[in-house]
C-alpha cells in the first residue's frame, strides 16, 4: 500500500500552531471517515436485517462504493488505488444482487462484526481521546496562565511550588494525551482501509460459500482479485501492527526523555542553556499597552525567520511580522512584577517589544538567539560556530542595562536635553489644555512625579514632598519622636498602588480638584514622556496612611489621617484615585498648604477610597468614645469624693452622740471609786471633744 501521512508525535510536546493545523486536518479526515463509515454501516445493516430487501440493499451498497470518488478525504493520498478497488467491489456486488437467501449468522460474523467494531470501538475511541485532549489542553493553558502571573517580588515558596506542580501535572497530562491521540489518528488511517475492505471481503466470501453454484458465478479472475485483496488487508494489518509497536516504543522513550521538560522552569544544571542558537521558536507572553498607564499580556507562538521575529496565534494559518531584529538591542528587564521578561528594541529605537518567557533558561536562550541574529550570524555558513565566538557578548546582554532611549539621551548635548520629569513648572503645563486650572491648582506649583524616599539614592539632595514632615532615617522611621500605633489600629488594609504624581492645589473642598489634578499630571507625563511609576504598598489604618516599599518594607511616606481632607477615585477610570492632604506648612500668604496626591491601583480605586472613609469614621467614633470615657471618669471621681465627705460627716455625728452619752452618765451620783472613774471618763471625754471639734473644723474646711 502507498505511504500514509502521519502526525509527528515528536512535536506533541511543543504544541505549535503548525502541529495544531495538521491535527485539524487529521480530525477533519476522521470526521469524514466517520460519516462515510456510518453510511456504509447502515447499508450493510439493511442487508443483515432485511433478507427480502436484499437486492435493494446490495444495490445501495454498490452505489455508495461508486460514490467513494466524490468523498473529500483531506488525507486521500492513495485514493486512486482505493477507488479502483472499491469500483471493482461494486461491480461484483451488482452481479450477485439477485441472490436472495443469505444466512444471517454468516453475515453477522463476516460482514457486520468488522464494521460494527470499527464504528463502536475505533471511532468512539477517537472521539473520547479528542475530548480528553481538549480538556488537557485547556487545563494546561489555565496552569500556564496562573504560572505567568507569579509575582517576582512576593515570591512565596509554597505558592510557587504549588503552581509549578500544577504546570508539571497539566503539561504531562497534555503531552501523554496528545501522544495517544496522535497515535490513534495515525492508526485510524490503517483501520479505515481495513474497515472498508474487510467487511466487503467477508460479505463476498459469505455469499460465495452460501450459494451452491458459487463456483459457476465466480470466475477465476474474481478469485484472484479476492485473494489479492485478502493479502493486501493482511499486509496493511501487519504494517499497522508494526507501526503501532514503533509508536508505542517512541511514546515510552518520549515519556522518559521529556519528563524534565514538563517543569515550566527546569534546572539549568540538568538542561544546559544553549547560547549558540540562530533560530528559536516557542510560546511567549507579549505586553500590549491598553492605555496611558495600563497594559495587558497575550500569549502567542513566536519564531525567528531570518532577521525577523514572527508571531502566530493559535488557529492562524501563518505568522505575522513583529519586529525586524537585524541590528536590534535586547536586554532583560523588570516589568510589572513579572519574571523572565526581556525587551527588544529596533535599530532606530522607534519600535520595541516586551516579552516574557516561561523560564530563566528560555529567557536567556531567547536573548542569546536575538543577539546572534542582530549580528547577522544567521547569514554565515556555520551559524553555530560563529555564535560560539560571540557567546561572551550574548552573556553580557542578559544583565539589565539602560534602555535604548536612555543610552542615546546620555549622548545628546546638555542644551538639547529634555527638562527633568521630577519638576515641571505651571508655565510648561499650562499649554496642555485650554481649560484654566487657576481656580483649583495653585499658580507656580511644581509637579512631583516620583516619591523622594530615604532608601532611594537617585533622589538624594532633592526637596521633600509637600506634606512630609519630620526627619527620616535609612530605616524609614520619622525623627519627630512620636511612636507609631499602626499595630494597635482596628483597621489595617493593604493595597498595591503606583505613584503618578503630586502637586499643590488651592483647596480640597470639592472632588473636582482631584479630577483636574489627575488630568494635569497625566497630561504632563504624556508631554514629557514620563512613564516610570514608583510601586508601593498603601497601608490604610485608623491613624494614618503609609506608603511602604514592597521589597524592603521601609515606610516611604506617612500621612496623618486627620490631615486627609478629601479622597476620590476617577469617574471613568476606576484605577485612578487621589487624596488631598492639608499640611501644617504655609506659603507666603500664611495659609495652610493643600497637596493632591494621585495614584494608580489595580482596579481598586473606589475600594481604597471607601477604606479611607471607613478609617476616618472609625477614628471619629474612637475620638468621641475617648472623650466620653474621660468625662465619665471625671464624674465617677467627683461622685467618689462626695461619698467620702458624707462618710466623714456621719462619723462626726456618731462621735458627738457618744460624747453626749458619756456626759450624761458622768452626771449621776457615784461613790469615791466612781469619782476616780468620773475623772478618767472626764479626761477621755475632753479628748473626744477635742477630736470631734477638730474633725468638724476639718470637714467645714473641706466643704
TATALIN-V683536 format. One record per residue. N is the residue number from 1. RES is the residue in one letter. OMEGA is omega in degrees with one decimal (none if undefined). NEAR is the number of other ideal C-beta (glycine too) atoms within 12 Angstrom. Layout:
n=N res=RES omega=OMEGA near=NEAR
n=N res=RES omega=OMEGA near=NEAR
This chain:
n=1 res=X omega=178.1 near=26
n=2 res=X omega=-179.0 near=17
n=3 res=X omega=-178.3 near=14
n=4 res=X omega=176.0 near=29
n=5 res=X omega=-176.8 near=20
n=6 res=X omega=172.0 near=29
n=7 res=X omega=-179.8 near=36
n=8 res=X omega=-179.7 near=25
n=9 res=X omega=177.9 near=37
n=10 res=X omega=-179.1 near=21
n=11 res=X omega=-177.1 near=24
n=12 res=X omega=-177.8 near=37
n=13 res=X omega=-178.5 near=30
n=14 res=X omega=176.7 near=25
n=15 res=X omega=-177.7 near=35
n=16 res=X omega=176.8 near=27
n=17 res=X omega=178.0 near=29
n=18 res=X omega=178.2 near=24
n=19 res=X omega=178.3 near=27
n=20 res=X omega=179.0 near=28
n=21 res=X omega=177.5 near=25
n=22 res=X omega=177.2 near=27
n=23 res=X omega=178.0 near=36
n=24 res=X omega=177.7 near=23
n=25 res=X omega=179.5 near=25
n=26 res=X omega=178.3 near=36
n=27 res=X omega=176.9 near=29
n=28 res=X omega=177.2 near=21
n=29 res=X omega=178.2 near=31
n=30 res=X omega=177.7 near=37
n=31 res=X omega=178.2 near=25
n=32 res=X omega=177.5 near=26
n=33 res=X omega=180.0 near=39
n=34 res=X omega=179.7 near=30
n=35 res=X omega=-178.9 near=20
n=36 res=X omega=179.1 near=33
n=37 res=X omega=177.7 near=38
n=38 res=X omega=177.7 near=22
n=39 res=X omega=179.0 near=25
n=40 res=X omega=178.1 near=42
n=41 res=X omega=179.2 near=32
n=42 res=X omega=178.9 near=22
n=43 res=X omega=179.0 near=35
n=44 res=X omega=176.8 near=41
n=45 res=X omega=175.9 near=25
n=46 res=X omega=177.3 near=26
n=47 res=X omega=-177.4 near=43
n=48 res=X omega=-174.3 near=33
n=49 res=X omega=-171.0 near=20
n=50 res=X omega=176.4 near=20
n=51 res=X omega=179.7 near=20
n=52 res=X omega=-179.5 near=13
n=53 res=X omega=-175.9 near=20
n=54 res=X omega=-177.3 near=31
n=55 res=X omega=180.0 near=24
n=56 res=X omega=-178.6 near=19
n=57 res=X omega=178.3 near=31
n=58 res=X omega=176.6 near=38
n=59 res=X omega=177.7 near=23
n=60 res=X omega=177.8 near=27
n=61 res=X omega=177.8 near=41
n=62 res=X omega=-179.9 near=30
n=63 res=X omega=179.0 near=22
n=64 res=X omega=177.6 near=33
n=65 res=X omega=177.5 near=36
n=66 res=X omega=179.9 near=22
n=67 res=X omega=178.9 near=20
n=68 res=X omega=179.6 near=36
n=69 res=X omega=-178.7 near=20
n=70 res=X omega=179.1 near=16
n=71 res=X omega=-177.6 near=28
n=72 res=X omega=175.7 near=18
n=73 res=X omega=179.7 near=32
n=74 res=X omega=179.5 near=23
n=75 res=X omega=-178.4 near=34
n=76 res=X omega=-176.7 near=27
n=77 res=X omega=-179.0 near=19
n=78 res=X omega=-177.1 near=24
n=79 res=X omega=-177.7 near=26
n=80 res=X omega=179.1 near=14
n=81 res=X omega=179.6 near=24
n=82 res=X omega=-179.6 near=34
n=83 res=X omega=179.3 near=22
n=84 res=X omega=179.7 near=20
n=85 res=X omega=-178.8 near=30
n=86 res=X omega=176.3 near=35
n=87 res=X omega=177.0 near=25
n=88 res=X omega=176.8 near=29
n=89 res=X omega=-179.6 near=36
n=90 res=X omega=177.4 near=30
n=91 res=X omega=-180.0 near=22
n=92 res=X omega=-179.6 near=33
n=93 res=X omega=176.8 near=36
n=94 res=X omega=-177.2 near=21
n=95 res=X omega=-177.8 near=24
n=96 res=X omega=-179.6 near=34
n=97 res=X omega=179.0 near=26
n=98 res=X omega=178.4 near=17
n=99 res=X omega=-172.9 near=29
n=100 res=X omega=-173.7 near=19
n=101 res=X omega=179.7 near=18
n=102 res=X omega=176.2 near=34
n=103 res=X omega=-176.2 near=19
n=104 res=X omega=-179.1 near=20
n=105 res=X omega=177.9 near=15
n=106 res=X omega=177.8 near=24
n=107 res=X omega=-178.9 near=35
n=108 res=X omega=-177.3 near=23
n=109 res=X omega=-171.6 near=21
n=110 res=X omega=-174.3 near=30
n=111 res=X omega=-172.6 near=41
n=112 res=X omega=-175.8 near=32
n=113 res=X omega=-179.1 near=25
n=114 res=X omega=-178.1 near=34
n=115 res=X omega=177.2 near=40
n=116 res=X omega=178.7 near=29
n=117 res=X omega=177.9 near=23
n=118 res=X omega=-177.4 near=35
n=119 res=X omega=-173.6 near=32
n=120 res=X omega=-177.0 near=21
n=121 res=X omega=-172.4 near=21
n=122 res=X omega=-177.9 near=30
n=123 res=X omega=177.2 near=32
n=124 res=X omega=175.8 near=20
n=125 res=X omega=177.8 near=25
n=126 res=X omega=-180.0 near=35
n=127 res=X omega=179.1 near=24
n=128 res=X omega=178.3 near=19
n=129 res=X omega=178.2 near=31
n=130 res=X omega=178.5 near=30
n=131 res=X omega=178.5 near=17
n=132 res=X omega=178.6 near=23
n=133 res=X omega=179.7 near=34
n=134 res=X omega=178.3 near=21
n=135 res=X omega=179.8 near=19
n=136 res=X omega=178.2 near=29
n=137 res=X omega=178.3 near=28
n=138 res=X omega=177.7 near=19
n=139 res=X omega=178.9 near=24
n=140 res=X omega=177.9 near=34
n=141 res=X omega=178.4 near=23
n=142 res=X omega=179.1 near=22
n=143 res=X omega=178.2 near=31
n=144 res=X omega=177.7 near=35
n=145 res=X omega=177.4 near=24
n=146 res=X omega=179.1 near=23
n=147 res=X omega=-179.5 near=37
n=148 res=X omega=-178.9 near=34
n=149 res=X omega=177.6 near=24
n=150 res=X omega=-178.6 near=32
n=151 res=X omega=176.9 near=22
n=152 res=X omega=-177.1 near=24
n=153 res=X omega=177.8 near=20
n=154 res=X omega=-175.6 near=19
n=155 res=X omega=177.6 near=19
n=156 res=X omega=-174.7 near=13
n=157 res=X omega=-177.2 near=11
n=158 res=X omega=-179.3 near=10
n=159 res=X omega=-178.3 near=17
n=160 res=X omega=178.4 near=23
n=161 res=X omega=179.0 near=18
n=162 res=X omega=179.9 near=17
n=163 res=X omega=179.7 near=30
n=164 res=X omega=176.6 near=28
n=165 res=X omega=177.2 near=21
n=166 res=X omega=179.0 near=27
n=167 res=X omega=178.7 near=34
n=168 res=X omega=-178.7 near=28
n=169 res=X omega=-178.4 near=23
n=170 res=X omega=-178.8 near=31
n=171 res=X omega=178.2 near=38
n=172 res=X omega=179.2 near=29
n=173 res=X omega=-179.8 near=26
n=174 res=X omega=-177.9 near=34
n=175 res=X omega=-178.2 near=34
n=176 res=X omega=176.5 near=30
n=177 res=X omega=179.0 near=32
n=178 res=X omega=179.3 near=39
n=179 res=X omega=-179.9 near=36
n=180 res=X omega=178.8 near=33
n=181 res=X omega=177.9 near=39
n=182 res=X omega=179.6 near=38
n=183 res=X omega=179.5 near=36
n=184 res=X omega=178.8 near=38
n=185 res=X omega=176.8 near=43
n=186 res=X omega=-179.9 near=38
n=187 res=X omega=-178.4 near=40
n=188 res=X omega=179.5 near=42
n=189 res=X omega=175.3 near=40
n=190 res=X omega=-178.3 near=37
n=191 res=X omega=177.2 near=37
n=192 res=X omega=179.5 near=41
n=193 res=X omega=-178.8 near=41
n=194 res=X omega=-177.2 near=36
n=195 res=X omega=177.6 near=39
n=196 res=X omega=-173.9 near=43
n=197 res=X omega=-174.1 near=40
n=198 res=X omega=177.1 near=35
n=199 res=X omega=178.9 near=41
n=200 res=X omega=177.3 near=42
n=201 res=X omega=177.9 near=37
n=202 res=X omega=178.7 near=35
n=203 res=X omega=-179.1 near=44
n=204 res=X omega=179.5 near=40
n=205 res=X omega=177.5 near=30
n=206 res=X omega=177.6 near=31
n=207 res=X omega=-178.0 near=38
n=208 res=X omega=179.8 near=28
n=209 res=X omega=-177.5 near=22
n=210 res=X omega=-176.9 near=26
n=211 res=X omega=177.7 near=23
n=212 res=X omega=-177.8 near=12
n=213 res=X omega=-178.5 near=14
n=214 res=X omega=-178.6 near=21
n=215 res=X omega=178.3 near=13
n=216 res=X omega=-177.4 near=11
n=217 res=X omega=-176.8 near=20
n=218 res=X omega=179.3 near=24
n=219 res=X omega=178.1 near=16
n=220 res=X omega=177.8 near=10
n=221 res=X omega=178.3 near=13
n=222 res=X omega=-179.7 near=27
n=223 res=X omega=177.6 near=19
n=224 res=X omega=178.6 near=14
n=225 res=X omega=178.8 near=25
n=226 res=X omega=177.8 near=30
n=227 res=X omega=178.1 near=18
n=228 res=X omega=178.8 near=20
n=229 res=X omega=177.5 near=35
n=230 res=X omega=176.8 near=22
n=231 res=X omega=179.0 near=17
n=232 res=X omega=178.5 near=27
n=233 res=X omega=178.0 near=30
n=234 res=X omega=177.3 near=20
n=235 res=X omega=177.7 near=19
n=236 res=X omega=179.7 near=33
n=237 res=X omega=178.4 near=24
n=238 res=X omega=177.9 near=17
n=239 res=X omega=178.0 near=25
n=240 res=X omega=179.8 near=30
n=241 res=X omega=178.8 near=18
n=242 res=X omega=180.0 near=16
n=243 res=X omega=178.0 near=26
n=244 res=X omega=178.3 near=25
n=245 res=X omega=178.2 near=16
n=246 res=X omega=179.0 near=19
n=247 res=X omega=177.6 near=30
n=248 res=X omega=177.5 near=21
n=249 res=X omega=177.8 near=17
n=250 res=X omega=178.1 near=26
n=251 res=X omega=179.4 near=29
n=252 res=X omega=178.4 near=19
n=253 res=X omega=-179.7 near=16
n=254 res=X omega=177.4 near=29
n=255 res=X omega=179.6 near=24
n=256 res=X omega=-177.0 near=14
n=257 res=X omega=-174.7 near=16
n=258 res=X omega=-179.0 near=29
n=259 res=X omega=176.8 near=20
n=260 res=X omega=-177.5 near=23
n=261 res=X omega=178.7 near=30
n=262 res=X omega=179.0 near=32
n=263 res=X omega=-179.8 near=31
n=264 res=X omega=-179.4 near=39
n=265 res=X omega=-175.6 near=33
n=266 res=X omega=179.8 near=25
n=267 res=X omega=179.4 near=16
n=268 res=X omega=179.2 near=19
n=269 res=X omega=179.4 near=10
n=270 res=X omega=179.1 near=13
n=271 res=X omega=-174.5 near=22
n=272 res=X omega=179.2 near=14
n=273 res=X omega=178.4 near=28
n=274 res=X omega=-178.4 near=24
n=275 res=X omega=-177.3 near=32
n=276 res=X omega=-177.8 near=29
n=277 res=X omega=171.7 near=32
n=278 res=X omega=174.0 near=35
n=279 res=X omega=179.2 near=29
n=280 res=X omega=177.7 near=38
n=281 res=X omega=178.7 near=28
n=282 res=X omega=-179.5 near=34
n=283 res=X omega=176.2 near=36
n=284 res=X omega=172.6 near=40
n=285 res=X omega=-178.0 near=37
n=286 res=X omega=178.7 near=34
n=287 res=X omega=177.0 near=27
n=288 res=X omega=178.8 near=19
n=289 res=X omega=179.5 near=18
n=290 res=X omega=179.7 near=13
n=291 res=X omega=-178.0 near=17
n=292 res=X omega=-176.5 near=24
n=293 res=X omega=-177.7 near=31
n=294 res=X omega=-177.6 near=24
n=295 res=X omega=177.0 near=26
n=296 res=X omega=-178.0 near=14
n=297 res=X omega=178.2 near=25
n=298 res=X omega=-177.4 near=25
n=299 res=X omega=179.5 near=30
n=300 res=X omega=176.0 near=30
n=301 res=X omega=-177.3 near=33
n=302 res=X omega=176.4 near=40
n=303 res=X omega=178.5 near=32
n=304 res=X omega=179.4 near=39
n=305 res=X omega=-173.8 near=24
n=306 res=X omega=177.9 near=19
n=307 res=X omega=-177.8 near=27
n=308 res=X omega=172.0 near=25
n=309 res=X omega=-175.4 near=40
n=310 res=X omega=175.1 near=28
n=311 res=X omega=-178.6 near=31
n=312 res=X omega=178.0 near=30
n=313 res=X omega=-179.8 near=22
n=314 res=X omega=-177.4 near=24
n=315 res=X omega=178.1 near=14
n=316 res=X omega=-177.7 near=18
n=317 res=X omega=-177.7 near=15
n=318 res=X omega=-179.7 near=16
n=319 res=X omega=178.7 near=24
n=320 res=X omega=-178.7 near=20
n=321 res=X omega=176.0 near=21
n=322 res=X omega=-173.7 near=31
n=323 res=X omega=170.6 near=34
n=324 res=X omega=-172.4 near=27
n=325 res=X omega=170.4 near=41
n=326 res=X omega=179.7 near=25
n=327 res=X omega=178.6 near=21
n=328 res=X omega=174.9 near=36
n=329 res=X omega=-178.7 near=36
n=330 res=X omega=-179.1 near=44
n=331 res=X omega=173.5 near=34
n=332 res=X omega=-177.0 near=35
n=333 res=X omega=170.3 near=32
n=334 res=X omega=-172.7 near=22
n=335 res=X omega=169.9 near=31
n=336 res=X omega=174.4 near=30
n=337 res=X omega=176.7 near=23
n=338 res=X omega=-178.3 near=30
n=339 res=X omega=171.7 near=31
n=340 res=X omega=178.1 near=31
n=341 res=X omega=174.0 near=34
n=342 res=X omega=-175.3 near=43
n=343 res=X omega=176.4 near=34
n=344 res=X omega=-179.6 near=41
n=345 res=X omega=-179.3 near=34
n=346 res=X omega=-174.2 near=27
n=347 res=X omega=179.7 near=22
n=348 res=X omega=177.7 near=16
n=349 res=X omega=-177.0 near=19
n=350 res=X omega=-177.8 near=13
n=351 res=X omega=-179.2 near=21
n=352 res=X omega=178.9 near=30
n=353 res=X omega=176.3 near=35
n=354 res=X omega=-176.0 near=33
n=355 res=X omega=178.9 near=42
n=356 res=X omega=175.1 near=42
n=357 res=X omega=-177.2 near=37
n=358 res=X omega=179.4 near=39
n=359 res=X omega=177.8 near=32
n=360 res=X omega=178.4 near=27
n=361 res=X omega=180.0 near=31
n=362 res=X omega=-179.9 near=35
n=363 res=X omega=-178.3 near=36
n=364 res=X omega=177.0 near=34
n=365 res=X omega=175.9 near=39
n=366 res=X omega=-179.4 near=46
n=367 res=X omega=179.6 near=44
n=368 res=X omega=-179.3 near=40
n=369 res=X omega=-179.7 near=43
n=370 res=X omega=175.1 near=50
n=371 res=X omega=178.6 near=40
n=372 res=X omega=179.9 near=40
n=373 res=X omega=-179.5 near=38
n=374 res=X omega=176.4 near=35
n=375 res=X omega=177.2 near=30
n=376 res=X omega=177.9 near=23
n=377 res=X omega=-177.5 near=35
n=378 res=X omega=179.2 near=29
n=379 res=X omega=-178.3 near=17
n=380 res=X omega=-177.9 near=19
n=381 res=X omega=178.6 near=10
n=382 res=X omega=-174.5 near=14
n=383 res=X omega=-176.0 near=25
n=384 res=X omega=177.9 near=22
n=385 res=X omega=178.2 near=15
n=386 res=X omega=178.6 near=23
n=387 res=X omega=179.2 near=34
n=388 res=X omega=-179.6 near=22
n=389 res=X omega=179.5 near=18
n=390 res=X omega=-177.3 near=27
n=391 res=X omega=-178.5 near=27
n=392 res=X omega=177.8 near=15
n=393 res=X omega=176.4 near=23
n=394 res=X omega=177.2 near=35
n=395 res=X omega=179.0 near=20
n=396 res=X omega=-179.0 near=20
n=397 res=X omega=-179.3 near=34
n=398 res=X omega=-177.7 near=29
n=399 res=X omega=-179.7 near=16
n=400 res=X omega=178.7 near=18
n=401 res=X omega=179.6 near=19
n=402 res=X omega=-179.0 near=17
n=403 res=X omega=-179.4 near=26
n=404 res=X omega=-177.3 near=26
n=405 res=X omega=-179.0 near=23
n=406 res=X omega=-180.0 near=21
n=407 res=X omega=-178.4 near=15
n=408 res=X omega=175.6 near=18
n=409 res=X omega=179.8 near=18
n=410 res=X omega=179.8 near=13
n=411 res=X omega=-179.0 near=13
n=412 res=X omega=175.6 near=13
n=413 res=X omega=-177.7 near=9
n=414 res=X omega=-178.6 near=10
n=415 res=X omega=-178.5 near=7
n=416 res=X omega=-179.0 near=10
n=417 res=X omega=-179.2 near=15
n=418 res=X omega=176.1 near=19
n=419 res=X omega=-178.7 near=22
n=420 res=X omega=-178.5 near=20
n=421 res=X omega=-176.2 near=28
n=422 res=X omega=179.6 near=31
n=423 res=X omega=178.2 near=27
n=424 res=X omega=-176.8 near=31
n=425 res=X omega=-178.8 near=19
n=426 res=X omega=178.5 near=24
n=427 res=X omega=176.6 near=14
n=428 res=X omega=-176.2 near=22
n=429 res=X omega=-178.3 near=35
n=430 res=X omega=-179.7 near=22
n=431 res=X omega=-177.5 near=17
n=432 res=X omega=-176.8 near=25
n=433 res=X omega=177.2 near=17
n=434 res=X omega=178.7 near=8
n=435 res=X omega=178.8 near=18
n=436 res=X omega=179.5 near=16
n=437 res=X omega=-176.8 near=33
n=438 res=X omega=-178.0 near=16
n=439 res=X omega=-177.2 near=16
n=440 res=X omega=-176.1 near=31
n=441 res=X omega=-179.2 near=39
n=442 res=X omega=-180.0 near=31
n=443 res=X omega=177.6 near=22
n=444 res=X omega=-179.1 near=19
n=445 res=X omega=176.4 near=34
n=446 res=X omega=175.4 near=31
n=447 res=X omega=177.6 near=44
n=448 res=X omega=-177.4 near=37
n=449 res=X omega=-178.1 near=37
n=450 res=X omega=-179.2 near=32
n=451 res=X omega=175.2 near=39
n=452 res=X omega=-175.4 near=29
n=453 res=X omega=178.0 near=32
n=454 res=X omega=180.0 near=29
n=455 res=X omega=-179.6 near=27
n=456 res=X omega=-175.6 near=24
n=457 res=X omega=-175.3 near=11
n=458 res=X omega=179.8 near=15
n=459 res=X omega=-179.1 near=23
n=460 res=X omega=178.8 near=13
n=461 res=X omega=178.1 near=11
n=462 res=X omega=179.9 near=21
n=463 res=X omega=179.0 near=14
n=464 res=X omega=175.0 near=25
n=465 res=X omega=173.6 near=38
n=466 res=X omega=-179.4 near=34
n=467 res=X omega=178.3 near=37
n=468 res=X omega=-175.9 near=34
n=469 res=X omega=175.6 near=24
n=470 res=X omega=179.7 near=21
n=471 res=X omega=176.9 near=15
n=472 res=X omega=177.5 near=25
n=473 res=X omega=-177.0 near=15
n=474 res=X omega=179.4 near=17
n=475 res=X omega=177.0 near=15
n=476 res=X omega=-179.3 near=26
n=477 res=X omega=179.4 near=19
n=478 res=X omega=-176.6 near=26
n=479 res=X omega=-179.1 near=16
n=480 res=X omega=175.1 near=16
n=481 res=X omega=-179.3 near=9
n=482 res=X omega=179.8 near=14
n=483 res=X omega=178.4 near=11
n=484 res=X omega=-177.5 near=21
n=485 res=X omega=-176.9 near=19
n=486 res=X omega=-176.9 near=25
n=487 res=X omega=-179.2 near=12
n=488 res=X omega=-176.1 near=13
n=489 res=X omega=178.7 near=23
n=490 res=X omega=-176.2 near=20
n=491 res=X omega=174.5 near=27
n=492 res=X omega=-179.9 near=25
n=493 res=X omega=-177.0 near=29
n=494 res=X omega=-178.9 near=25
n=495 res=X omega=174.9 near=33
n=496 res=X omega=-178.8 near=30
n=497 res=X omega=175.5 near=43
n=498 res=X omega=-174.8 near=36
n=499 res=X omega=178.5 near=38
n=500 res=X omega=-179.7 near=46
n=501 res=X omega=177.7 near=44
n=502 res=X omega=177.4 near=44
n=503 res=X omega=-178.2 near=46
n=504 res=X omega=179.4 near=38
n=505 res=X omega=-177.0 near=45
n=506 res=X omega=-176.6 near=29
n=507 res=X omega=178.5 near=26
n=508 res=X omega=-176.5 near=33
n=509 res=X omega=-176.2 near=16
n=510 res=X omega=178.0 near=20
n=511 res=X omega=178.1 near=26
n=512 res=X omega=-179.7 near=25
n=513 res=X omega=178.2 near=34
n=514 res=X omega=179.3 near=42
n=515 res=X omega=179.4 near=30
n=516 res=X omega=178.5 near=34
n=517 res=X omega=176.3 near=46
n=518 res=X omega=-179.3 near=42
n=519 res=X omega=-178.5 near=33
n=520 res=X omega=-176.3 near=42
n=521 res=X omega=179.9 near=44
n=522 res=X omega=177.6 near=35
n=523 res=X omega=178.5 near=29
n=524 res=X omega=176.7 near=41
n=525 res=X omega=-179.9 near=32
n=526 res=X omega=-178.8 near=22
n=527 res=X omega=-173.9 near=23
n=528 res=X omega=177.1 near=26
n=529 res=X omega=177.9 near=17
n=530 res=X omega=-178.6 near=29
n=531 res=X omega=179.4 near=25
n=532 res=X omega=178.7 near=24
n=533 res=X omega=178.4 near=31
n=534 res=X omega=-179.2 near=36
n=535 res=X omega=-177.2 near=34
n=536 res=X omega=170.8 near=37
n=537 res=X omega=177.4 near=32
n=538 res=X omega=179.9 near=45
n=539 res=X omega=-179.7 near=36
n=540 res=X omega=176.6 near=40
n=541 res=X omega=179.6 near=34
n=542 res=X omega=-178.0 near=31
n=543 res=X omega=-171.7 near=31
n=544 res=X omega=169.4 near=34
n=545 res=X omega=-177.0 near=44
n=546 res=X omega=170.0 near=33
n=547 res=X omega=-172.7 near=39
n=548 res=X omega=175.8 near=32
n=549 res=X omega=-176.8 near=27
n=550 res=X omega=-176.1 near=26
n=551 res=X omega=-175.3 near=21
n=552 res=X omega=-177.5 near=18
n=553 res=X omega=177.2 near=19
n=554 res=X omega=179.2 near=26
n=555 res=X omega=179.3 near=33
n=556 res=X omega=-179.9 near=37
n=557 res=X omega=177.8 near=43
n=558 res=X omega=-179.3 near=36
n=559 res=X omega=175.3 near=36
n=560 res=X omega=-176.8 near=31
n=561 res=X omega=179.7 near=35
n=562 res=X omega=179.9 near=20
n=563 res=X omega=179.3 near=33
n=564 res=X omega=-175.1 near=37
n=565 res=X omega=-175.8 near=30
n=566 res=X omega=178.6 near=32
n=567 res=X omega=-178.0 near=36
n=568 res=X omega=174.3 near=34
n=569 res=X omega=-178.4 near=33
n=570 res=X omega=-176.3 near=31
n=571 res=X omega=-177.1 near=16
n=572 res=X omega=179.8 near=12
n=573 res=X omega=-175.8 near=26
n=574 res=X omega=176.7 near=21
n=575 res=X omega=-176.8 near=33
n=576 res=X omega=175.6 near=40
n=577 res=X omega=178.4 near=43
n=578 res=X omega=175.6 near=45
n=579 res=X omega=-178.6 near=43
n=580 res=X omega=-178.6 near=41
n=581 res=X omega=177.6 near=40
n=582 res=X omega=-173.9 near=29
n=583 res=X omega=179.6 near=30
n=584 res=X omega=178.5 near=19
n=585 res=X omega=-177.5 near=22
n=586 res=X omega=175.3 near=14
n=587 res=X omega=-176.9 near=18
n=588 res=X omega=-179.6 near=10
n=589 res=X omega=178.5 near=10
n=590 res=X omega=179.8 near=8
n=591 res=X omega=178.3 near=16
n=592 res=X omega=-178.7 near=24
n=593 res=X omega=176.3 near=32
n=594 res=X omega=-177.8 near=38
n=595 res=X omega=179.1 near=44
n=596 res=X omega=178.0 near=49
n=597 res=X omega=-177.1 near=50
n=598 res=X omega=-178.7 near=45
n=599 res=X omega=170.1 near=44
n=600 res=X omega=-179.5 near=40
n=601 res=X omega=177.8 near=36
n=602 res=X omega=179.9 near=24
n=603 res=X omega=-178.6 near=19
n=604 res=X omega=-177.0 near=26
n=605 res=X omega=179.8 near=34
n=606 res=X omega=-179.5 near=22
n=607 res=X omega=179.1 near=25
n=608 res=X omega=178.8 near=38
n=609 res=X omega=176.5 near=33
n=610 res=X omega=178.7 near=22
n=611 res=X omega=177.9 near=33
n=612 res=X omega=177.1 near=41
n=613 res=X omega=177.9 near=25
n=614 res=X omega=178.9 near=24
n=615 res=X omega=178.8 near=36
n=616 res=X omega=177.2 near=30
n=617 res=X omega=178.7 near=18
n=618 res=X omega=179.1 near=24
n=619 res=X omega=179.3 near=29
n=620 res=X omega=179.6 near=17
n=621 res=X omega=177.6 near=17
n=622 res=X omega=178.5 near=24
n=623 res=X omega=177.5 near=18
n=624 res=X omega=178.0 near=14
n=625 res=X omega=179.5 near=15
n=626 res=X omega=178.9 near=14
n=627 res=X omega=178.4 near=14
n=628 res=X omega=179.3 near=14
n=629 res=X omega=178.7 near=14
n=630 res=X omega=179.7 near=14
n=631 res=X omega=179.0 near=14
n=632 res=X omega=177.4 near=14
n=633 res=X omega=178.4 near=14
n=634 res=X omega=178.3 near=14
n=635 res=X omega=178.2 near=14
n=636 res=X omega=179.3 near=14
n=637 res=X omega=178.8 near=14
n=638 res=X omega=178.6 near=14
n=639 res=X omega=178.7 near=14
n=640 res=X omega=178.8 near=14
n=641 res=X omega=178.2 near=16
n=642 res=X omega=177.7 near=16
n=643 res=X omega=178.9 near=14
n=644 res=X omega=178.7 near=17
n=645 res=X omega=178.4 near=20
n=646 res=X omega=179.1 near=17
n=647 res=X omega=178.3 near=16
n=648 res=X omega=179.0 near=23
n=649 res=X omega=178.1 near=21
n=650 res=X omega=179.2 near=16
n=651 res=X omega=178.8 near=20
n=652 res=X omega=179.2 near=28
n=653 res=X omega=178.4 near=18
n=654 res=X omega=178.3 near=18
n=655 res=X omega=179.0 near=26
n=656 res=X omega=177.4 near=22
n=657 res=X omega=179.0 near=16
n=658 res=X omega=179.1 near=21
n=659 res=X omega=178.5 near=28
n=660 res=X omega=178.9 near=18
n=661 res=X omega=-179.8 near=16
n=662 res=X omega=179.6 near=26
n=663 res=X omega=179.2 near=20
n=664 res=X omega=179.9 near=13
n=665 res=X omega=-178.1 near=19
n=666 res=X omega=-178.8 near=23
n=667 res=X omega=178.5 near=15
n=668 res=X omega=-179.8 near=13
n=669 res=X omega=-178.1 near=10
n=670 res=X omega=-178.8 near=15
n=671 res=X omega=-176.2 near=10
n=672 res=X omega=175.9 near=10
n=673 res=X omega=179.4 near=10
n=674 res=X omega=179.0 near=17
n=675 res=X omega=177.6 near=14
n=676 res=X omega=178.8 near=13
n=677 res=X omega=178.2 near=19
n=678 res=X omega=178.7 near=22
n=679 res=X omega=179.2 near=16
n=680 res=X omega=179.0 near=16
n=681 res=X omega=180.0 near=25
n=682 res=X omega=179.2 near=21
n=683 res=X omega=178.7 near=16
n=684 res=X omega=179.0 near=20
n=685 res=X omega=179.7 near=27
n=686 res=X omega=178.3 near=18
n=687 res=X omega=178.7 near=17
n=688 res=X omega=179.5 near=25
n=689 res=X omega=177.9 near=22
n=690 res=X omega=179.1 near=16
n=691 res=X omega=179.6 near=21
n=692 res=X omega=179.5 near=26
n=693 res=X omega=177.7 near=18
n=694 res=X omega=177.8 near=16
n=695 res=X omega=179.6 near=25
n=696 res=X omega=178.6 near=22
n=697 res=X omega=-179.9 near=14
n=698 res=X omega=178.3 near=17
n=699 res=X omega=178.9 near=22
n=700 res=X omega=179.1 near=14
n=701 res=X omega=178.2 near=11
n=702 res=X omega=177.1 near=16
n=703 res=X omega=none near=15
